[in-house]
Amino acid sequence: MADLQHETFTERGYFPEIPSTAVLGYDGSWIQIDRGQWLQHKLSGPSPDFMVVKVSTNVLAHSQKRHQLYVFRALSADISDIISRRNIPVAIVTSGAIGLGHKARENYRYRNQSIYPDSDDTNQQRSIDSIIGQPLLTAHWESALHEFGLAAEERLLVHADLMDKRKRKGTLDSLCKSIDAGKILLVNEDDARSYEELEIDPETQSFGDNDRLSALLAIGISQHHGFRHPLLVNLTSVNGLYTPQGFYEGNPNQLIRLVRDTTGLEDDFRAQLAELQARPDYKPPRTGRGIGGEMSKLSASIQAANSGIDVVVCNGEVALHDRPVVEGEEQFDFRRFRPLQAVIYKLLVGTRFEARLLKD
């Protein structure tokens, strides 16, 4: 495992995972965890027997197509290694359709082929972009996974498919059948249906919350199939979840490393955010991220952990996003960053939510 040593993941500062002092945690209240105890604790726990990987748009997106395809390939290589070494079924919840669709629509306009007119309704426009981009997103994933001998099966779902008692069993029966057949589930929010069925998030006033969808998927499949140690990995463009202060300041020392008990965490987080926003000197967060994304990941992680799912929110940038790929470099250092391998082998932590133990 020499290629998975810690130094590999600290290059360029992408994965500053081993602090020199105590780390921040939450156990019904904010706590400081001794560095030695944290290092020992993060190596404990059972190996997962099922994994859901949620990939954010920011991980996949890149202005350069060659670089973007590299990211799909690198993540597919990561998944292939895990399946071959650990024999773990994997489901991917992937964002990115709206971004790809928007870019394609812009290209049509540039070529004077604007067959997709703009809409004054933001959510309707997102729905249109998603319809355009979904087949492109699926094609990228299928091509990359096929290169490693993996077969993907696309599933477009809305939250009701996994929550409504009339739909849930049939949906999960079908999903579990595909898993048993050795397929990689490739799941995305069906934005067209979400728009039609008014599945609009009251906080962000938008749809397409793949954070929550990934939690519902992990909960539903693990309970329906009988997996005992499911794992949800949320790959994002930052190193994990931060405290409210750290969120607004972009302070790496305020990265939440471990959540043992989620009781009161979301209420505490919202209260601190409200207090910060009420200050006369309040400014937008230096991280460049919106509060909606942070809260979405926090809420989804809490929901999954409270349902018996181990959760890791971590940096999923497998490529150097500030470095352009030039001609002839399609194969450059193909496995430089492997975030999923690092999670499985306890080398990369991000923010870890311990699963709540449920009675059989």
C-alpha positions as a Markdown table, in Angstrom:
| # | Residue | x | y | z |
|---|---|---|---|---|
| 1 | Met | 0.0 | 0.0 | 0.0 |
| 2 | Ala | 3.0 | 2.3 | -0.5 |
| 3 | Asp | 1.1 | 4.2 | -3.1 |
| 4 | Leu | -1.5 | 5.1 | -0.5 |
| 5 | Gln | 0.8 | 6.7 | 2.0 |
| 6 | His | -0.3 | 9.9 | 3.6 |
| 7 | Glu | 2.2 | 12.0 | 1.6 |
| 8 | Thr | 0.3 | 11.2 | -1.6 |
| 9 | Phe | -2.8 | 13.0 | -0.2 |
| 10 | Thr | -1.1 | 16.1 | 1.3 |
| 11 | Glu | 0.5 | 17.3 | -2.0 |
| 12 | Arg | -0.5 | 20.8 | -2.9 |
| 13 | Gly | -2.4 | 21.0 | 0.4 |
| 14 | Tyr | -5.5 | 19.2 | -0.9 |
| 15 | Phe | -5.7 | 16.8 | 2.1 |
| 16 | Pro | -4.4 | 18.4 | 5.4 |
| 17 | Glu | -5.6 | 15.4 | 7.3 |
| 18 | Ile | -3.2 | 14.9 | 10.3 |
| 19 | Pro | -3.3 | 17.9 | 12.7 |
| 20 | Ser | -0.6 | 18.6 | 15.2 |
| 21 | Thr | -3.0 | 19.4 | 18.0 |
| 22 | Ala | -6.4 | 18.4 | 19.3 |
| 23 | Val | -9.2 | 18.1 | 16.8 |
| 24 | Leu | -12.7 | 19.4 | 16.9 |
| 25 | Gly | -15.6 | 17.1 | 17.4 |
| 26 | Tyr | -19.3 | 17.0 | 18.4 |
| 27 | Asp | -20.8 | 14.7 | 20.9 |
| 28 | Gly | -24.1 | 16.4 | 21.8 |
| 29 | Ser | -21.9 | 19.5 | 22.3 |
| 30 | Trp | -18.7 | 20.8 | 20.9 |
| 31 | Ile | -15.6 | 18.9 | 22.2 |
| 32 | Gln | -11.9 | 18.8 | 21.7 |
| 33 | Ile | -10.5 | 15.3 | 20.9 |
| 34 | Asp | -6.9 | 14.5 | 21.8 |
| 35 | Arg | -4.8 | 14.0 | 18.6 |
| 36 | Gly | -3.6 | 10.5 | 19.7 |
| 37 | Gln | -7.1 | 9.4 | 20.6 |
| 38 | Trp | -8.5 | 10.7 | 17.3 |
| 39 | Leu | -5.8 | 8.9 | 15.2 |
| 40 | Gln | -6.5 | 5.7 | 17.1 |
| 41 | His | -10.3 | 6.1 | 16.8 |
| 42 | Lys | -10.3 | 6.8 | 13.1 |
| 43 | Leu | -8.7 | 3.4 | 12.4 |
| 44 | Ser | -11.4 | 1.6 | 14.3 |
| 45 | Gly | -14.8 | 0.4 | 13.1 |
| 46 | Pro | -16.0 | -2.4 | 10.8 |
| 47 | Ser | -15.3 | -2.5 | 7.1 |
| 48 | Pro | -18.2 | -1.4 | 5.0 |
| 49 | Asp | -20.3 | -4.0 | 3.1 |
| 50 | Phe | -22.1 | -1.4 | 0.9 |
| 51 | Met | -21.1 | 2.1 | -0.2 |
| 52 | Val | -22.9 | 5.0 | -1.7 |
| 53 | Val | -20.7 | 7.6 | -3.3 |
| 54 | Lys | -22.2 | 11.1 | -3.8 |
| 55 | Val | -20.2 | 13.2 | -6.2 |
| 56 | Ser | -20.8 | 16.9 | -6.3 |
| 57 | Thr | -20.8 | 19.1 | -9.4 |
| 58 | Asn | -17.7 | 21.0 | -8.2 |
| 59 | Val | -15.7 | 17.8 | -8.2 |
| 60 | Leu | -16.7 | 16.9 | -11.8 |
| 61 | Ala | -16.9 | 20.3 | -13.3 |
| 62 | His | -14.0 | 21.8 | -15.3 |
| 63 | Ser | -13.9 | 24.2 | -18.2 |
| 64 | Gln | -11.5 | 21.9 | -20.1 |
| 65 | Lys | -13.2 | 18.8 | -21.4 |
| 66 | Arg | -10.0 | 16.7 | -21.3 |
| 67 | His | -9.6 | 17.5 | -17.7 |
| 68 | Gln | -13.3 | 16.8 | -16.9 |
| 69 | Leu | -13.1 | 13.3 | -18.6 |
| 70 | Tyr | -9.9 | 12.6 | -16.5 |
| 71 | Val | -11.9 | 13.1 | -13.3 |
| 72 | Phe | -14.6 | 10.6 | -14.4 |
| 73 | Arg | -11.8 | 8.2 | -15.3 |
| 74 | Ala | -9.9 | 8.7 | -12.0 |
| 75 | Leu | -13.0 | 8.2 | -9.9 |
| 76 | Ser | -14.0 | 5.1 | -11.9 |
| 77 | Ala | -10.5 | 3.7 | -11.3 |
| 78 | Asp | -10.9 | 4.3 | -7.6 |
| 79 | Ile | -14.3 | 2.5 | -7.5 |
| 80 | Ser | -12.9 | -0.4 | -9.6 |
| 81 | Asp | -10.0 | -0.9 | -7.1 |
| 82 | Ile | -12.4 | -1.0 | -4.1 |
| 83 | Ile | -14.8 | -3.5 | -5.8 |
| 84 | Ser | -11.9 | -5.8 | -6.9 |
| 85 | Arg | -10.1 | -5.7 | -3.5 |
| 86 | Arg | -13.1 | -5.5 | -1.1 |
| 87 | Asn | -16.0 | -6.9 | -3.2 |
| 88 | Ile | -18.2 | -4.0 | -2.0 |
| 89 | Pro | -21.3 | -3.1 | -3.9 |
| 90 | Val | -21.3 | 0.6 | -5.0 |
| 91 | Ala | -24.0 | 3.1 | -5.9 |
| 92 | Ile | -23.0 | 6.5 | -7.3 |
| 93 | Val | -25.3 | 9.5 | -6.8 |
| 94 | Thr | -23.9 | 12.0 | -9.3 |
| 95 | Ser | -24.6 | 15.7 | -9.8 |
| 96 | Gly | -23.5 | 17.6 | -12.8 |
| 97 | Ala | -26.3 | 17.2 | -15.3 |
| 98 | Ile | -27.5 | 20.8 | -15.0 |
| 99 | Gly | -24.0 | 22.2 | -15.5 |
| 100 | Leu | -23.3 | 20.0 | -18.6 |
| 101 | Gly | -26.7 | 20.9 | -20.0 |
| 102 | His | -26.1 | 24.6 | -19.5 |
| 103 | Lys | -22.8 | 24.4 | -21.2 |
| 104 | Ala | -24.3 | 22.5 | -24.1 |
| 105 | Arg | -27.1 | 25.0 | -24.4 |
| 106 | Glu | -24.5 | 27.8 | -24.5 |
| 107 | Asn | -22.7 | 26.0 | -27.3 |
| 108 | Tyr | -26.0 | 25.8 | -29.3 |
| 109 | Arg | -26.5 | 29.5 | -28.9 |
| 110 | Tyr | -22.9 | 30.2 | -29.9 |
| 111 | Arg | -23.6 | 28.2 | -33.1 |
| 112 | Asn | -26.8 | 30.1 | -33.7 |
| 113 | Gln | -28.7 | 26.9 | -33.0 |
| 114 | Ser | -30.6 | 28.1 | -29.9 |
| 115 | Ile | -33.4 | 25.5 | -29.9 |
| 116 | Tyr | -33.6 | 25.7 | -26.1 |
| 117 | Pro | -34.8 | 29.2 | -25.2 |
| 118 | Asp | -34.1 | 30.8 | -21.9 |
| 119 | Ser | -36.9 | 30.7 | -19.3 |
| 120 | Asp | -37.8 | 33.4 | -16.7 |
| 121 | Asp | -38.5 | 30.6 | -14.3 |
| 122 | Thr | -35.1 | 29.7 | -12.7 |
| 123 | Asn | -36.3 | 26.2 | -11.7 |
| 124 | Gln | -37.8 | 25.6 | -15.1 |
| 125 | Gln | -34.5 | 26.6 | -16.7 |
| 126 | Arg | -32.6 | 24.2 | -14.4 |
| 127 | Ser | -35.1 | 21.5 | -15.5 |
| 128 | Ile | -34.4 | 22.2 | -19.1 |
| 129 | Asp | -30.6 | 22.2 | -18.6 |
| 130 | Ser | -30.9 | 18.9 | -16.7 |
| 131 | Ile | -32.8 | 17.2 | -19.5 |
| 132 | Ile | -30.1 | 18.3 | -21.9 |
| 133 | Gly | -27.2 | 17.4 | -19.6 |
| 134 | Gln | -28.4 | 14.1 | -18.2 |
| 135 | Pro | -27.5 | 11.9 | -21.2 |
| 136 | Leu | -24.1 | 13.6 | -21.4 |
| 137 | Leu | -23.4 | 12.9 | -17.7 |
| 138 | Thr | -24.5 | 9.3 | -18.0 |
| 139 | Ala | -22.4 | 8.8 | -21.1 |
| 140 | His | -19.3 | 10.1 | -19.4 |
| 141 | Trp | -19.8 | 7.8 | -16.4 |
| 142 | Glu | -20.7 | 4.7 | -18.5 |
| 143 | Ser | -17.6 | 5.2 | -20.7 |
| 144 | Ala | -15.2 | 5.6 | -17.8 |
| 145 | Leu | -16.6 | 2.7 | -15.8 |
| 146 | His | -16.7 | 0.4 | -18.8 |
| 147 | Glu | -13.0 | 1.0 | -19.2 |
| 148 | Phe | -12.5 | -0.8 | -15.9 |
| 149 | Gly | -14.9 | -3.6 | -16.7 |
| 150 | Leu | -17.8 | -2.2 | -14.7 |
| 151 | Ala | -21.4 | -2.0 | -16.0 |
| 152 | Ala | -23.5 | 1.0 | -14.9 |
| 153 | Glu | -27.3 | 1.3 | -14.7 |
| 154 | Glu | -28.8 | 4.7 | -14.8 |
| 155 | Arg | -31.7 | 5.5 | -12.4 |
| 156 | Leu | -33.4 | 8.8 | -12.2 |
| 157 | Leu | -35.3 | 9.2 | -8.9 |
| 158 | Val | -37.2 | 11.8 | -6.9 |
| 159 | His | -37.3 | 11.8 | -3.1 |
| 160 | Ala | -40.9 | 10.4 | -3.2 |
| 161 | Asp | -39.6 | 7.2 | -4.8 |
| 162 | Leu | -37.7 | 6.4 | -1.6 |
| 163 | Met | -40.2 | 7.9 | 0.9 |
| 164 | Asp | -43.7 | 7.2 | -0.4 |
| 165 | Lys | -44.9 | 3.8 | 0.9 |
| 166 | Arg | -46.7 | 3.2 | -2.3 |
| 167 | Lys | -43.5 | 3.6 | -4.3 |
| 168 | Arg | -40.7 | 2.7 | -1.9 |
| 169 | Lys | -40.8 | -1.1 | -2.0 |
| 170 | Gly | -41.0 | -1.4 | -5.8 |
| 171 | Thr | -38.2 | 1.1 | -6.2 |
| 172 | Leu | -36.0 | -0.7 | -3.7 |
| 173 | Asp | -36.8 | -4.1 | -5.1 |
| 174 | Ser | -35.6 | -3.0 | -8.5 |
| 175 | Leu | -32.5 | -1.2 | -7.1 |
| 176 | Cys | -31.4 | -4.2 | -5.0 |
| 177 | Lys | -32.0 | -6.6 | -8.0 |
| 178 | Ser | -29.5 | -4.5 | -10.0 |
| 179 | Ile | -27.0 | -4.5 | -7.2 |
| 180 | Asp | -27.2 | -8.3 | -6.9 |
| 181 | Ala | -26.6 | -8.5 | -10.7 |
| 182 | Gly | -23.3 | -6.7 | -10.2 |
| 183 | Lys | -24.4 | -3.4 | -11.6 |
| 184 | Ile | -23.1 | 0.0 | -10.5 |
| 185 | Leu | -26.1 | 2.1 | -9.8 |
| 186 | Leu | -25.8 | 5.5 | -11.4 |
| 187 | Val | -28.4 | 7.7 | -9.6 |
| 188 | Asn | -29.4 | 11.3 | -10.1 |
| 189 | Glu | -32.3 | 13.4 | -9.2 |
| 190 | Asp | -34.9 | 13.4 | -11.9 |
| 191 | Asp | -35.1 | 17.2 | -12.1 |
| 192 | Ala | -37.9 | 17.2 | -14.7 |
| 193 | Arg | -40.1 | 15.2 | -12.4 |
| 194 | Ser | -39.0 | 17.2 | -9.3 |
| 195 | Tyr | -40.1 | 20.4 | -11.1 |
| 196 | Glu | -43.4 | 18.9 | -12.2 |
| 197 | Glu | -44.2 | 17.4 | -8.8 |
| 198 | Leu | -43.1 | 20.6 | -7.0 |
| 199 | Glu | -40.3 | 18.9 | -4.9 |
| 200 | Ile | -38.9 | 22.3 | -4.2 |
| 201 | Asp | -36.6 | 22.8 | -1.2 |
| 202 | Pro | -38.1 | 25.5 | 1.1 |
| 203 | Glu | -34.7 | 26.8 | 2.2 |
| 204 | Thr | -32.9 | 27.0 | -1.2 |
| 205 | Gln | -36.1 | 27.4 | -3.3 |
| 206 | Ser | -34.6 | 24.9 | -5.8 |
| 207 | Phe | -34.7 | 21.2 | -6.4 |
| 208 | Gly | -32.0 | 18.6 | -7.2 |
| 209 | Asp | -30.8 | 18.0 | -3.6 |
| 210 | Asn | -28.6 | 15.0 | -4.3 |
| 211 | Asp | -27.2 | 15.2 | -0.7 |
| 212 | Arg | -30.5 | 14.2 | 0.7 |
| 213 | Leu | -31.2 | 11.8 | -2.2 |
| 214 | Ser | -27.9 | 10.0 | -1.4 |
| 215 | Ala | -28.9 | 9.7 | 2.3 |
| 216 | Leu | -32.3 | 8.3 | 1.4 |
| 217 | Leu | -30.7 | 5.8 | -1.1 |
| 218 | Ala | -28.1 | 4.6 | 1.5 |
| 219 | Ile | -30.8 | 4.2 | 4.1 |
| 220 | Gly | -33.3 | 2.5 | 1.8 |
| 221 | Ile | -31.0 | 0.0 | 0.2 |
| 222 | Ser | -29.1 | -0.9 | 3.4 |
| 223 | Gln | -32.4 | -1.6 | 5.2 |
| 224 | His | -34.1 | -3.4 | 2.3 |
| 225 | His | -31.1 | -5.5 | 1.3 |
| 226 | Gly | -29.9 | -6.2 | 4.8 |
| 227 | Phe | -26.4 | -4.6 | 4.7 |
| 228 | Arg | -25.1 | -4.3 | 8.2 |
| 229 | His | -22.2 | -1.8 | 7.7 |
| 230 | Pro | -23.2 | 0.7 | 5.0 |
| 231 | Leu | -21.1 | 3.7 | 4.2 |
| 232 | Leu | -22.0 | 7.0 | 2.6 |
| 233 | Val | -19.1 | 9.0 | 1.2 |
| 234 | Asn | -20.0 | 12.6 | 0.1 |
| 235 | Leu | -17.2 | 13.9 | -2.2 |
| 236 | Thr | -17.1 | 17.6 | -2.3 |
| 237 | Ser | -14.6 | 20.3 | -3.3 |
| 238 | Val | -13.5 | 21.1 | 0.3 |
| 239 | Asn | -12.0 | 19.1 | 3.1 |
| 240 | Gly | -15.3 | 18.4 | 5.0 |
| 241 | Leu | -17.8 | 20.3 | 7.1 |
| 242 | Tyr | -16.8 | 23.3 | 9.1 |
| 243 | Thr | -18.2 | 25.1 | 12.2 |
| 244 | Pro | -20.3 | 28.2 | 11.4 |
| 245 | Gln | -17.3 | 30.4 | 12.3 |
| 246 | Gly | -15.0 | 28.3 | 10.1 |
| 247 | Phe | -17.5 | 28.2 | 7.3 |
| 248 | Tyr | -17.6 | 32.0 | 7.1 |
| 249 | Glu | -13.9 | 32.5 | 7.7 |
| 250 | Gly | -12.6 | 29.6 | 5.6 |
| 251 | Asn | -10.6 | 28.6 | 8.7 |
| 252 | Pro | -9.1 | 25.0 | 8.3 |
| 253 | Asn | -8.7 | 24.7 | 12.1 |
| 254 | Gln | -12.5 | 24.8 | 12.4 |
| 255 | Leu | -13.0 | 21.6 | 10.3 |
| 256 | Ile | -15.3 | 19.2 | 12.2 |
| 257 | Arg | -13.4 | 15.9 | 12.3 |
| 258 | Leu | -15.8 | 13.6 | 14.2 |
| 259 | Val | -19.5 | 13.6 | 15.1 |
| 260 | Arg | -20.3 | 10.9 | 17.7 |
| 261 | Asp | -23.8 | 12.1 | 18.6 |
| 262 | Thr | -25.9 | 14.3 | 16.3 |
| 263 | Thr | -28.3 | 15.5 | 19.0 |
| 264 | Gly | -28.7 | 19.2 | 18.7 |
| 265 | Leu | -26.1 | 19.7 | 16.1 |
| 266 | Glu | -28.3 | 21.1 | 13.3 |
| 267 | Asp | -30.1 | 23.5 | 15.7 |
| 268 | Asp | -26.8 | 24.6 | 17.2 |
| 269 | Phe | -25.4 | 25.1 | 13.7 |
| 270 | Arg | -28.3 | 27.2 | 12.6 |
| 271 | Ala | -28.3 | 29.3 | 15.8 |
| 272 | Gln | -24.6 | 30.1 | 15.4 |
| 273 | Leu | -25.1 | 31.0 | 11.7 |
| 274 | Ala | -28.0 | 33.3 | 12.6 |
| 275 | Glu | -25.8 | 35.0 | 15.3 |
| 276 | Leu | -23.0 | 35.5 | 12.8 |
| 277 | Gln | -25.4 | 37.0 | 10.2 |
| 278 | Ala | -26.8 | 39.4 | 12.7 |
| 279 | Arg | -23.4 | 41.0 | 13.4 |
| 280 | Pro | -23.0 | 44.5 | 12.0 |
| 281 | Asp | -19.6 | 43.5 | 10.5 |
| 282 | Tyr | -21.1 | 40.4 | 8.8 |
| 283 | Lys | -19.6 | 39.7 | 5.3 |
| 284 | Pro | -20.3 | 36.8 | 2.9 |
| 285 | Pro | -18.2 | 33.7 | 3.5 |
| 286 | Arg | -14.6 | 33.7 | 2.3 |
| 287 | Thr | -15.0 | 30.1 | 1.2 |
| 288 | Gly | -17.0 | 31.2 | -1.8 |
| 289 | Arg | -19.6 | 28.6 | -0.9 |
| 290 | Gly | -23.3 | 29.2 | -0.2 |
| 291 | Ile | -25.0 | 28.3 | 3.1 |
| 292 | Gly | -27.4 | 26.0 | 1.2 |
| 293 | Gly | -24.7 | 23.5 | 0.3 |
| 294 | Glu | -23.3 | 23.4 | 3.7 |
| 295 | Met | -26.6 | 22.9 | 5.4 |
| 296 | Ser | -27.7 | 20.3 | 2.8 |
| 297 | Lys | -24.7 | 18.2 | 3.5 |
| 298 | Leu | -25.1 | 18.6 | 7.3 |
| 299 | Ser | -28.8 | 17.6 | 7.3 |
| 300 | Ala | -28.2 | 14.7 | 5.0 |
| 301 | Ser | -25.3 | 13.4 | 7.0 |
| 302 | Ile | -27.3 | 13.6 | 10.3 |
| 303 | Gln | -30.3 | 11.8 | 8.7 |
| 304 | Ala | -28.1 | 9.0 | 7.4 |
| 305 | Ala | -26.1 | 8.7 | 10.7 |
| 306 | Asn | -29.3 | 8.5 | 12.7 |
| 307 | Ser | -30.5 | 5.7 | 10.5 |
| 308 | Gly | -27.4 | 3.5 | 11.0 |
| 309 | Ile | -25.2 | 4.8 | 8.2 |
| 310 | Asp | -21.5 | 5.7 | 8.6 |
| 311 | Val | -20.9 | 9.0 | 6.8 |
| 312 | Val | -17.7 | 10.7 | 5.6 |
| 313 | Val | -17.8 | 14.1 | 3.9 |
| 314 | Cys | -14.4 | 14.8 | 2.3 |
| 315 | Asn | -12.5 | 16.3 | -0.5 |
| 316 | Gly | -13.0 | 14.5 | -3.7 |
| 317 | Glu | -10.8 | 16.5 | -6.1 |
| 318 | Val | -8.8 | 13.8 | -7.8 |
| 319 | Ala | -7.1 | 16.2 | -10.1 |
| 320 | Leu | -5.4 | 19.5 | -9.9 |
| 321 | His | -8.2 | 21.9 | -10.9 |
| 322 | Asp | -5.8 | 24.8 | -11.2 |
| 323 | Arg | -3.5 | 23.0 | -13.7 |
| 324 | Pro | -4.6 | 22.8 | -17.3 |
| 325 | Val | -4.2 | 19.5 | -19.2 |
| 326 | Val | -2.2 | 20.1 | -22.3 |
| 327 | Glu | -2.0 | 18.0 | -25.5 |
| 328 | Gly | -0.4 | 14.6 | -24.9 |
| 329 | Glu | -1.1 | 14.5 | -21.2 |
| 330 | Glu | -4.3 | 12.4 | -21.2 |
| 331 | Gln | -2.5 | 9.7 | -19.1 |
| 332 | Phe | -0.8 | 12.0 | -16.7 |
| 333 | Asp | -0.3 | 10.4 | -13.2 |
| 334 | Phe | -3.7 | 8.7 | -13.5 |
| 335 | Arg | -4.0 | 7.6 | -9.9 |
| 336 | Arg | -2.5 | 10.5 | -8.1 |
| 337 | Phe | -5.4 | 11.2 | -5.8 |
| 338 | Arg | -7.8 | 8.4 | -4.8 |
| 339 | Pro | -10.2 | 9.8 | -2.2 |
| 340 | Leu | -12.4 | 6.6 | -2.0 |
| 341 | Gln | -9.4 | 4.4 | -1.4 |
| 342 | Ala | -8.2 | 6.8 | 1.3 |
| 343 | Val | -11.6 | 6.6 | 3.0 |
| 344 | Ile | -11.7 | 2.8 | 2.9 |
| 345 | Tyr | -8.2 | 2.5 | 4.3 |
| 346 | Lys | -8.7 | 5.2 | 6.9 |
| 347 | Leu | -6.1 | 7.5 | 5.4 |
| 348 | Leu | -8.5 | 10.4 | 4.6 |
| 349 | Val | -11.1 | 11.4 | 7.1 |
| 350 | Gly | -12.7 | 14.7 | 6.3 |
| 351 | Thr | -15.8 | 14.9 | 8.6 |
| 352 | Arg | -16.9 | 11.5 | 9.9 |
| 353 | Phe | -20.3 | 10.9 | 11.3 |
| 354 | Glu | -20.6 | 7.7 | 13.4 |
| 355 | Ala | -23.6 | 5.6 | 12.7 |
| 356 | Arg | -26.2 | 5.5 | 15.4 |
| 357 | Leu | -26.5 | 1.9 | 16.7 |
| 358 | Leu | -30.0 | 0.7 | 15.9 |
| 359 | Lys | -31.8 | -2.2 | 17.6 |
| 360 | Asp | -32.4 | -5.2 | 15.4 |
